[in-house]
Amino acid sequence: MGICASAVADGFVQPTPQRLDDLGPGCFVQKMGSNGSCCWVELTSMGTTEYDCIAHPALLSGDNKDGISEGDQFKVKRDQITALGCDRYCSC
């Protein structure tokens, strides 16, 4: 995981309940890890409380990727999403 982007300061879309409801496969979101670092992931399938996703560490700021490789698979919960990649990495 790497440096977290700030939704407001870095010009990303903030995750609101409505925007999270509108997400679907192919959307990119920033997932915050337990250690406070982040990773951009692409959603692949949707559940009610968590989503399956694929990591895209090339989109991270900084050099620290914490061993995450392109294509690693994760689950992300709604409350771990700190920014949306709308209009930058996908259309939401």
C-alpha positions as CSV (number, residue, x, y, z in Angstrom):
1,M,0.0,0.0,0.0
2,G,1.2,3.6,-0.5
3,I,0.5,7.2,0.3
4,C,-3.2,8.0,0.5
5,A,-4.6,10.6,-1.8
6,S,-6.9,13.2,-0.3
7,A,-10.2,13.3,-2.0
8,V,-10.6,17.0,-1.7
9,A,-7.0,18.3,-1.9
10,D,-6.0,16.0,-4.8
11,G,-9.2,16.5,-6.8
12,F,-10.8,13.0,-6.4
13,V,-14.4,12.4,-5.8
14,Q,-15.5,12.0,-2.2
15,P,-17.3,8.8,-1.3
16,T,-20.8,9.6,-0.1
17,P,-23.5,7.0,0.6
18,Q,-25.2,7.8,-2.7
19,R,-22.0,7.6,-4.7
20,L,-21.0,4.3,-3.1
21,D,-24.5,2.9,-4.0
22,D,-23.8,3.9,-7.7
23,L,-20.5,2.1,-7.9
24,G,-20.2,-1.0,-10.1
25,P,-17.7,-3.4,-11.7
26,G,-14.9,-1.4,-13.4
27,C,-15.0,1.5,-11.0
28,F,-11.7,2.5,-9.3
29,V,-11.7,3.3,-5.5
30,Q,-9.0,4.1,-3.0
31,K,-8.9,1.4,-0.3
32,M,-7.4,2.3,3.1
33,G,-5.5,-0.5,4.8
34,S,-5.3,-1.2,8.5
35,N,-1.9,0.6,8.8
36,G,-3.2,3.9,7.3
37,S,-1.7,3.4,3.8
38,C,-3.8,3.1,0.7
39,C,-4.1,1.3,-2.6
40,W,-6.2,2.0,-5.8
41,V,-8.3,-1.0,-6.7
42,E,-10.8,-1.8,-9.4
43,L,-14.1,-3.3,-8.4
44,T,-14.9,-6.6,-10.0
45,S,-18.1,-7.7,-8.2
46,M,-20.5,-6.1,-5.8
47,G,-21.9,-7.3,-2.5
48,T,-24.0,-5.5,0.0
49,T,-21.3,-4.7,2.5
50,E,-18.1,-5.5,0.7
51,Y,-16.7,-5.7,-2.9
52,D,-14.2,-8.0,-4.7
53,C,-11.5,-6.0,-6.3
54,I,-8.1,-6.1,-8.1
55,A,-5.1,-4.0,-7.0
56,H,-3.5,-1.4,-9.3
57,P,-0.4,-0.3,-7.4
58,A,0.9,1.7,-10.4
59,L,-1.7,4.4,-9.5
60,L,-0.2,4.9,-6.1
61,S,1.8,8.0,-5.1
62,G,5.3,7.3,-3.8
63,D,7.5,4.3,-4.1
64,N,6.2,2.2,-1.2
65,K,4.0,-0.5,-2.6
66,D,4.2,-2.8,0.5
67,G,4.6,-5.9,-1.6
68,I,1.3,-5.4,-3.5
69,S,1.5,-6.5,-7.1
70,E,-0.7,-5.6,-10.1
71,G,-3.7,-7.9,-10.2
72,D,-3.6,-8.9,-6.5
73,Q,-7.2,-9.6,-5.4
74,F,-8.8,-8.1,-2.3
75,K,-12.1,-7.5,-0.6
76,V,-12.9,-3.9,0.3
77,K,-15.6,-2.8,2.7
78,R,-17.6,0.4,2.1
79,D,-16.1,2.1,5.1
80,Q,-12.5,1.5,3.8
81,I,-13.1,3.5,0.6
82,T,-11.6,7.0,1.0
83,A,-11.7,8.3,-2.5
84,L,-13.3,7.5,-5.9
85,G,-11.5,7.5,-9.2
86,C,-14.5,8.9,-11.1
87,D,-13.5,10.9,-14.2
88,R,-9.9,10.0,-13.7
89,Y,-9.7,6.2,-13.8
90,C,-13.3,5.4,-14.7
91,S,-16.8,6.8,-15.1
92,C,-19.0,6.6,-12.0
